[in-house]
Amino acid sequence: MKIVTRDIPPRAAWALEQAGVHPLLARLYAARGVSSKEELDDGLARLLPPTTMKGAAEAAVMLADAIRSDRKLCIVADYDCDGATACAVGMRGLRMLGARHVSYLVPDRVVDGYGLTPPIARRVKQTGADVLITVDNGIASVEGVQTANELGLQVLVSDHHLPGPELPEAQVIVNPNQPGCGFESKALAGVGVMFYVLLALRAELRQRGLFTADTQPKLDTLLPIVALGTVADVVRLDANNRRLVAQGLKRIRAGALPPGLSALFEVAARKPAQASTFDFGFALGPRLNAAGRLADMTLGIELLLTDDPGRASELARTLDGINRERREIEGAMREQALEIVESLYDPADEPPPALCVYDPDFHEGVVGIVASRLKDKLHRPSFVFAASQAPGKEHELKGSGRSIPGFHLRDALDLVAKRYPGVLLRFGGHAMAAGCTIAQEHFEAFEQGLAEVAREWLDAATLTRQMETDGALPVEYRRTDVVDALQREVWGQGFAPPTFSEEVDVLSQRLVGEKHLSLKLRHQGQPVDAMWFGRTEPLPARVLLAFRLDADEWQGTRQVRFLIEGAAGEGR
């Protein structure tokens, strides 16, 4: 691993500090591209307006007409956290804005697969719906939308994924990534897109005289759910997304959150008053996602929709149990996958440029997480496959991939599809995450094709893991109040959490729970405790470490500790 320090533009850091920003935060923000205090204004008034989003005005008219005519609306969701939160925001928001008949349908990961398929469109019609609204899916559902049209359904596609060569013939498409959309934030999550549709609808209803600025429903009550979905979907936290997340966090910390989120905080042993983006990404999000992976995402959506604290508590405990099961399955699969990978090459050599792993016992609901773990450990684009559990599709393999910087996974799949016609039955995704379906007999052809592309696109520099840090931590900032200040800020994808790096002396080290390293370090002449979770190998007496700041409480006393992220020269 190579540890590098981010550049800090001195003028930007100075300007932020002069504007009253904490000196350490000024340095961190400047290194992440912030040049003025105005960019840090997270007020609702600073949100990009929905008027610049292509299709939002048309969607508002369509939905306002449907509400006026008392038509039946049905939301087709996705089975991940973004899809579940987008569905809940849509359900709650449409009801707030006067829709009396709103239902939802979430496909089953195993039986139905992803998105609005023709069978899903037919099921929506059977519910008696008049209007079909997709959230976090639909931009690639050409056949599903066509079937819905033939059945007489009005279709509104709200999505954020990259469109393919052909757009579905929906009545309206709202997607910041569709051709011709001038909305500045292309990084909105699916839940963010649905929130913007609601903002546009409220403006249309205001224009029709149904509300005034004083009497209109307060859609900002939905922001805690919007914030959760945005962080959990690991979209880039540009300025607009950071505002959405910051507004959601403010409400949660003030106790203004729906019972479902409150119950999730409780089962995760986290405190809403101290909520952070870390909680969304590593505590609440995984518990919601577990439902879609191993059971039915209806559980997660119902949790977000209920206003009954008792029901919320019951559902949250169920999701917590499912997440424990997910962790057990994932752990076993990860060990198995690593054994398979290690059998492919001599441990003294470098791993192959891309990794493809399949085992008949793998669970398709967890392949994405295992691919992510493989990618993290070996720093290679990684695909993990499981046999399809869908009736009649037993000969197919469902794969999920995760990538490293410099290797656009969806583009790589596209090239494999062109070079090996017929191997990829279906595929889609983003630069860093993608999925595909292949026939079991074509596994080796896919593996060969992906390895070819990886050899062409990746060089030694790209295949060396590089960790960006914020350099040395001035000793005067090694305080618990600084830790608290950092944790209150919005960090995440594209706006990395603060990570520092320095050479330190290792005074002592011991294993805790057989899989974590507890350390006593000398940092700038003073002792400090540190933890390296998931690490068992001992460290040398002096080492360059990358670390995050944390506050540890022991017998009523809080003190700073370092959470180690990596060591220079180790691993790949």
VOGUTI-34997 format. One record per residue (C-alpha): x, y, z; chain; residue number from 1. Coordinates in steps of 0.05 Angstrom, whole numbers, plus 5000, padded with zeros to 4 digits. Layout:
! VOGUTI-34997
     px     py     pz   chain     n
      X      Y      Z       A   NUM
...
This chain:
! VOGUTI-34997
     px     py     pz   chain     n
   5000   5000   5000       A     1
   5023   5070   4983       A     2
   5001   5126   5030       A     3
   4997   5194   4998       A     4
   4977   5262   5025       A     5
   4923   5304   4992       A     6
   4942   5371   4965       A     7
   4915   5429   5006       A     8
   4906   5492   4965       A     9
   4934   5545   5013       A    10
   4891   5602   4988       A    11
   4826   5563   4996       A    12
   4846   5540   5066       A    13
   4865   5611   5085       A    14
   4799   5639   5057       A    15
   4758   5588   5096       A    16
   4796   5602   5160       A    17
   4788   5677   5151       A    18
   4713   5665   5142       A    19
   4709   5634   5211       A    20
   4717   5560   5195       A    21
   4755   5518   5246       A    22
   4829   5515   5223       A    23
   4830   5439   5219       A    24
   4763   5437   5182       A    25
   4787   5492   5136       A    26
   4847   5449   5116       A    27
   4803   5387   5107       A    28
   4751   5423   5065       A    29
   4803   5458   5021       A    30
   4834   5390   5006       A    31
   4765   5366   4983       A    32
   4755   5423   4934       A    33
   4716   5472   4977       A    34
   4740   5543   4965       A    35
   4688   5588   5000       A    36
   4645   5586   5062       A    37
   4582   5594   5018       A    38
   4594   5523   4993       A    39
   4587   5499   5065       A    40
   4518   5530   5073       A    41
   4473   5470   5082       A    42
   4408   5509   5087       A    43
   4347   5484   5049       A    44
   4346   5548   5009       A    45
   4413   5528   4978       A    46
   4385   5463   4949       A    47
   4385   5461   4873       A    48
   4314   5477   4849       A    49
   4272   5422   4817       A    50
   4257   5469   4758       A    51
   4324   5451   4726       A    52
   4310   5375   4728       A    53
   4285   5349   4661       A    54
   4216   5317   4668       A    55
   4202   5342   4739       A    56
   4150   5393   4717       A    57
   4116   5342   4671       A    58
   4116   5291   4727       A    59
   4085   5342   4774       A    60
   4028   5356   4724       A    61
   4017   5281   4713       A    62
   4014   5266   4788       A    63
   3972   5328   4804       A    64
   3921   5307   4752       A    65
   3920   5236   4779       A    66
   3909   5261   4851       A    67
   3853   5307   4827       A    68
   3819   5249   4791       A    69
   3828   5203   4852       A    70
   3867   5153   4810       A    71
   3905   5094   4840       A    72
   3980   5101   4843       A    73
   4029   5043   4851       A    74
   4104   5051   4864       A    75
   4151   4997   4838       A    76
   4212   4998   4883       A    77
   4281   4966   4883       A    78
   4303   4917   4937       A    79
   4362   4955   4965       A    80
   4366   5011   5017       A    81
   4361   5066   4964       A    82
   4300   5033   4933       A    83
   4267   5022   5001       A    84
   4278   5093   5024       A    85
   4256   5121   4956       A    86
   4192   5080   4961       A    87
   4178   5103   5033       A    88
   4191   5176   5014       A    89
   4145   5168   4954       A    90
   4089   5135   4994       A    91
   4093   5185   5052       A    92
   4101   5245   5007       A    93
   4045   5229   4958       A    94
   3997   5217   5016       A    95
   4018   5284   5047       A    96
   4003   5317   4981       A    97
   3933   5289   4976       A    98
   3938   5221   4942       A    99
   3886   5175   4974       A   100
   3903   5111   4938       A   101
   3978   5096   4939       A   102
   4008   5026   4942       A   103
   4075   4995   4927       A   104
   4105   4932   4899       A   105
   4177   4910   4909       A   106
   4205   4855   4864       A   107
   4236   4794   4896       A   108
   4311   4791   4883       A   109
   4310   4717   4868       A   110
   4243   4706   4833       A   111
   4233   4772   4796       A   112
   4303   4800   4786       A   113
   4317   4874   4781       A   114
   4272   4930   4755       A   115
   4205   4937   4721       A   116
   4197   4873   4682       A   117
   4135   4854   4640       A   118
   4110   4806   4696       A   119
   4117   4862   4747       A   120
   4078   4910   4702       A   121
   4022   4858   4697       A   122
   4022   4850   4773       A   123
   4015   4925   4781       A   124
   3955   4924   4734       A   125
   3923   4868   4774       A   126
   3925   4913   4836       A   127
   3877   4959   4801       A   128
   3928   5015   4794       A   129
   3922   5069   4740       A   130
   3991   5100   4748       A   131
   4057   5063   4756       A   132
   4116   5101   4787       A   133
   4185   5070   4788       A   134
   4236   5091   4841       A   135
   4310   5075   4836       A   136
   4297   5034   4773       A   137
   4263   5037   4706       A   138
   4312   5073   4661       A   139
   4332   5006   4630       A   140
   4263   4974   4633       A   141
   4245   4982   4559       A   142
   4203   4919   4556       A   143
   4170   4929   4624       A   144
   4148   5000   4607       A   145
   4122   4976   4539       A   146
   4080   4922   4573       A   147
   4054   4974   4623       A   148
   4035   5020   4565       A   149
   3998   4963   4530       A   150
   3960   4950   4594       A   151
   3936   5022   4596       A   152
   3979   5044   4654       A   153
   4009   5114   4657       A   154
   4083   5106   4672       A   155
   4129   5154   4709       A   156
   4201   5130   4711       A   157
   4242   5162   4768       A   158
   4313   5135   4769       A   159
   4386   5156   4775       A   160
   4422   5100   4739       A   161
   4458   5112   4673       A   162
   4412   5102   4614       A   163
   4428   5051   4559       A   164
   4424   5063   4484       A   165
   4348   5060   4485       A   166
   4303   5097   4533       A   167
   4236   5067   4556       A   168
   4174   5099   4526       A   169
   4147   5123   4592       A   170
   4099   5182   4595       A   171
   4151   5219   4636       A   172
   4223   5204   4655       A   173
   4257   5240   4713       A   174
   4331   5222   4717       A   175
   4388   5273   4724       A   176
   4431   5227   4680       A   177
   4383   5224   4621       A   178
   4404   5260   4557       A   179
   4387   5334   4558       A   180
   4379   5342   4633       A   181
   4411   5406   4659       A   182
   4406   5389   4733       A   183
   4475   5403   4762       A   184
   4478   5344   4811       A   185
   4484   5280   4770       A   186
   4500   5243   4835       A   187
   4429   5243   4865       A   188
   4409   5175   4893       A   189
   4342   5145   4874       A   190
   4312   5171   4938       A   191
   4337   5241   4921       A   192
   4304   5238   4853       A   193
   4237   5219   4885       A   194
   4244   5275   4935       A   195
   4253   5324   4878       A   196
   4192   5297   4842       A   197
   4152   5312   4906       A   198
   4181   5382   4910       A   199
   4159   5394   4838       A   200
   4090   5364   4853       A   201
   4080   5409   4914       A   202
   4098   5470   4872       A   203
   4047   5449   4819       A   204
   3993   5439   4872       A   205
   4010   5507   4901       A   206
   4003   5538   4832       A   207
   3934   5505   4826       A   208
   3913   5538   4891       A   209
   3910   5475   4934       A   210
   3962   5502   4983       A   211
   3996   5567   5000       A   212
   4068   5574   5023       A   213
   4041   5574   5094       A   214
   3992   5515   5089       A   215
   4033   5468   5044       A   216
   4055   5401   5074       A   217
   4126   5403   5102       A   218
   4164   5354   5058       A   219
   4227   5368   5098       A   220
   4201   5317   5149       A   221
   4222   5265   5097       A   222
   4295   5287   5098       A   223
   4318   5236   5151       A   224
   4297   5180   5104       A   225
   4327   5217   5043       A   226
   4393   5224   5081       A   227
   4396   5150   5099       A   228
   4383   5127   5027       A   229
   4433   5176   4998       A   230
   4491   5154   5043       A   231
   4473   5079   5040       A   232
   4474   5080   4964       A   233
   4546   5105   4965       A   234
   4532   5160   4914       A   235
   4581   5218   4909       A   236
   4568   5269   4963       A   237
   4571   5331   4921       A   238
   4548   5398   4950       A   239
   4474   5384   4937       A   240
   4476   5314   4966       A   241
   4514   5339   5027       A   242
   4458   5389   5039       A   243
   4405   5335   5036       A   244
   4445   5292   5084       A   245
   4461   5349   5131       A   246
   4388   5369   5135       A   247
   4368   5298   5150       A   248
   4420   5291   5205       A   249
   4398   5356   5238       A   250
   4327   5331   5244       A   251
   4349   5263   5270       A   252
   4394   5295   5323       A   253
   4337   5339   5344       A   254
   4292   5277   5353       A   255
   4249   5291   5292       A   256
   4253   5223   5259       A   257
   4201   5169   5241       A   258
   4192   5111   5289       A   259
   4225   5062   5240       A   260
   4290   5100   5239       A   261
   4288   5109   5315       A   262
   4279   5033   5322       A   263
   4338   5020   5275       A   264
   4382   5065   5317       A   265
   4361   5027   5379       A   266
   4376   4956   5352       A   267
   4442   4982   5325       A   268
   4459   5010   5394       A   269
   4469   5080   5365       A   270
   4444   5146   5392       A   271
   4401   5190   5346       A   272
   4425   5252   5383       A   273
   4496   5236   5359       A   274
   4476   5211   5290       A   275
   4530   5211   5236       A   276
   4539   5189   5164       A   277
   4578   5130   5192       A   278
   4513   5106   5226       A   279
   4476   5108   5159       A   280
   4530   5071   5121       A   281
   4550   5018   5172       A   282
   4493   5010   5221       A   283
   4425   5028   5192       A   284
   4436   5016   5118       A   285
   4462   4944   5125       A   286
   4402   4924   5168       A   287
   4354   4950   5115       A   288
   4394   4919   5059       A   289
   4394   4851   5093       A   290
   4319   4845   5082       A   291
   4327   4852   5006       A   292
   4386   4804   5006       A   293
   4359   4746   5046       A   294
   4284   4758   5055       A   295
   4234   4809   5029       A   296
   4247   4884   5026       A   297
   4173   4894   5043       A   298
   4198   4887   5115       A   299
   4244   4946   5107       A   300
   4193   4989   5072       A   301
   4140   4974   5124       A   302
   4190   4994   5178       A   303
   4200   5062   5144       A   304
   4125   5072   5134       A   305
   4098   5054   5202       A   306
   4080   5108   5252       A   307
   4070   5057   5308       A   308
   4132   5054   5353       A   309
   4114   4983   5377       A   310
   4108   4957   5306       A   311
   4172   4993   5287       A   312
   4210   4960   5344       A   313
   4185   4891   5324       A   314
   4205   4901   5251       A   315
   4273   4929   5269       A   316
   4288   4869   5313       A   317
   4268   4823   5255       A   318
   4315   4861   5208       A   319
   4371   4858   5260       A   320
   4363   4782   5262       A   321
   4365   4777   5186       A   322
   4427   4820   5185       A   323
   4462   4774   5235       A   324
   4445   4715   5189       A   325
   4471   4755   5129       A   326
   4537   4767   5166       A   327
   4545   4692   5180       A   328
   4531   4673   5108       A   329
   4577   4728   5082       A   330
   4634   4707   5129       A   331
   4632   4635   5106       A   332
   4627   4656   5032       A   333
   4684   4705   5039       A   334
   4731   4652   5068       A   335
   4710   4603   5013       A   336
   4719   4656   4959       A   337
   4789   4674   4984       A   338
   4809   4600   4983       A   339
   4785   4594   4911       A   340
   4823   4657   4891       A   341
   4887   4635   4926       A   342
   4883   4569   4888       A   343
   4886   4607   4822       A   344
   4957   4635   4832       A   345
   5022   4625   4870       A   346
   5019   4666   4934       A   347
   5089   4693   4918       A   348
   5061   4723   4853       A   349
   5012   4780   4841       A   350
   4938   4761   4837       A   351
   4906   4759   4768       A   352
   4886   4829   4741       A   353
   4812   4812   4753       A   354
   4779   4761   4798       A   355
   4719   4717   4782       A   356
   4694   4668   4834       A   357
   4636   4618   4833       A   358
   4614   4563   4879       A   359
   4548   4523   4875       A   360
   4536   4537   4950       A   361
   4541   4613   4945       A   362
   4478   4654   4962       A   363
   4460   4703   4908       A   364
   4436   4755   4959       A   365
   4506   4764   4987       A   366
   4550   4760   4924       A   367
   4557   4836   4921       A   368
   4583   4842   4992       A   369
   4633   4785   4982       A   370
   4657   4817   4916       A   371
   4668   4881   4955       A   372
   4708   4845   5009       A   373
   4751   4810   4956       A   374
   4764   4876   4921       A   375
   4783   4909   4987       A   376
   4831   4853   5006       A   377
   4866   4841   4939       A   378
   4855   4908   4904       A   379
   4829   4877   4840       A   380
   4763   4884   4802       A   381
   4723   4826   4830       A   382
   4661   4787   4808       A   383
   4626   4735   4852       A   384
   4573   4690   4822       A   385
   4518   4646   4851       A   386
   4469   4599   4818       A   387
   4402   4632   4803       A   388
   4346   4609   4849       A   389
   4292   4633   4802       A   390
   4245   4579   4776       A   391
   4268   4555   4707       A   392
   4333   4594   4711       A   393
   4375   4543   4749       A   394
   4425   4541   4691       A   395
   4441   4615   4700       A   396
   4492   4648   4745       A   397
   4478   4716   4777       A   398
   4541   4757   4787       A   399
   4557   4820   4825       A   400
   4622   4859   4815       A   401
   4660   4914   4851       A   402
   4717   4953   4821       A   403
   4779   4995   4837       A   404
   4794   5066   4815       A   405
   4814   5068   4742       A   406
   4771   5009   4719       A   407
   4700   5026   4696       A   408
   4663   4961   4710       A   409
   4601   4973   4668       A   410
   4643   4995   4608       A   411
   4686   4933   4617       A   412
   4623   4888   4615       A   413
   4601   4924   4553       A   414
   4667   4908   4519       A   415
   4664   4835   4542       A   416
   4594   4831   4513       A   417
   4619   4857   4445       A   418
   4679   4811   4443       A   419
   4642   4749   4468       A   420
   4573   4753   4437       A   421
   4520   4713   4475       A   422
   4561   4704   4539       A   423
   4527   4761   4577       A   424
   4452   4750   4580       A   425
   4441   4815   4619       A   426
   4485   4867   4651       A   427
   4484   4937   4680       A   428
   4513   4983   4733       A   429
   4563   5038   4746       A   430
   4638   5050   4744       A   431
   4650   5018   4813       A   432
   4594   4967   4818       A   433
   4558   4925   4766       A   434
   4518   4862   4759       A   435
   4507   4810   4704       A   436
   4474   4744   4687       A   437
   4510   4690   4648       A   438
   4496   4617   4630       A   439
   4535   4570   4677       A   440
   4571   4540   4616       A   441
   4598   4609   4599       A   442
   4633   4623   4665       A   443
   4703   4609   4639       A   444
   4690   4651   4576       A   445
   4668   4709   4620       A   446
   4728   4701   4666       A   447
   4774   4701   4606       A   448
   4740   4762   4574       A   449
   4742   4804   4638       A   450
   4816   4785   4649       A   451
   4833   4807   4578       A   452
   4801   4876   4588       A   453
   4834   4883   4657       A   454
   4903   4868   4628       A   455
   4892   4921   4574       A   456
   4864   4975   4620       A   457
   4903   4966   4684       A   458
   4977   4981   4696       A   459
   5023   4970   4756       A   460
   5006   5038   4785       A   461
   4931   5026   4783       A   462
   4939   4957   4812       A   463
   4977   4985   4872       A   464
   4930   5006   4927       A   465
   4936   5079   4944       A   466
   4907   5111   5006       A   467
   4897   5186   5006       A   468
   4904   5219   5074       A   469
   4904   5289   5103       A   470
   4976   5284   5127       A   471
   4999   5294   5198       A   472
   4951   5309   5255       A   473
   4975   5370   5295       A   474
   4979   5347   5367       A   475
   4936   5405   5391       A   476
   4876   5375   5353       A   477
   4882   5307   5387       A   478
   4822   5324   5432       A   479
   4753   5294   5441       A   480
   4718   5359   5423       A   481
   4753   5358   5356       A   482
   4731   5285   5346       A   483
   4659   5306   5360       A   484
   4665   5366   5313       A   485
   4690   5321   5256       A   486
   4636   5269   5268       A   487
   4582   5322   5262       A   488
   4603   5338   5190       A   489
   4579   5302   5128       A   490
   4631   5255   5100       A   491
   4624   5198   5050       A   492
   4635   5177   4978       A   493
   4672   5232   4940       A   494
   4680   5272   5004       A   495
   4724   5225   5043       A   496
   4724   5223   5119       A   497
   4786   5254   5150       A   498
   4844   5205   5152       A   499
   4912   5225   5178       A   500
   4980   5193   5168       A   501
   5045   5195   5207       A   502
   5104   5153   5228       A   503
   5094   5129   5299       A   504
   5128   5084   5349       A   505
   5091   5020   5369       A   506
   5100   5015   5444       A   507
   5057   4952   5454       A   508
   5007   4909   5415       A   509
   4961   4852   5432       A   510
   4904   4813   5400       A   511
   4833   4826   5424       A   512
   4778   4776   5410       A   513
   4828   4737   5366       A   514
   4817   4783   5306       A   515
   4832   4855   5326       A   516
   4898   4889   5343       A   517
   4899   4934   5404       A   518
   4958   4982   5403       A   519
   4994   5033   5446       A   520
   5030   5083   5402       A   521
   5076   5142   5412       A   522
   5048   5200   5372       A   523
   5090   5263   5371       A   524
   5123   5243   5437       A   525
   5058   5226   5473       A   526
   5024   5158   5484       A   527
   4957   5144   5449       A   528
   4913   5082   5445       A   529
   4895   5053   5377       A   530
   4854   4996   5347       A   531
   4862   4960   5281       A   532
   4798   4921   5270       A   533
   4805   4857   5230       A   534
   4881   4857   5236       A   535
   4919   4800   5269       A   536
   4991   4808   5243       A   537
   5038   4848   5289       A   538
   5068   4914   5267       A   539
   5142   4935   5267       A   540
   5168   4980   5322       A   541
   5164   5042   5277       A   542
   5114   5048   5221       A   543
   5077   5097   5176       A   544
   5003   5089   5193       A   545
   4939   5118   5164       A   546
   4886   5129   5218       A   547
   4820   5161   5235       A   548
   4803   5197   5300       A   549
   4754   5166   5349       A   550
   4733   5178   5421       A   551
   4733   5118   5468       A   552
   4695   5119   5534       A   553
   4721   5079   5593       A   554
   4693   5084   5664       A   555
   4660   5150   5648       A   556
   4723   5182   5618       A   557
   4728   5197   5544       A   558
   4795   5198   5509       A   559
   4820   5201   5438       A   560
   4842   5137   5403       A   561
   4865   5123   5332       A   562
   4828   5075   5287       A   563
   4881   5047   5239       A   564
   4862   5043   5165       A   565
   4928   5019   5136       A   566
   5004   5015   5139       A   567
   5053   5038   5086       A   568
   5085   4983   5045       A   569
   5036   4929   5068       A   570
   4988   4890   5024       A   571
   4976   4913   4954       A   572
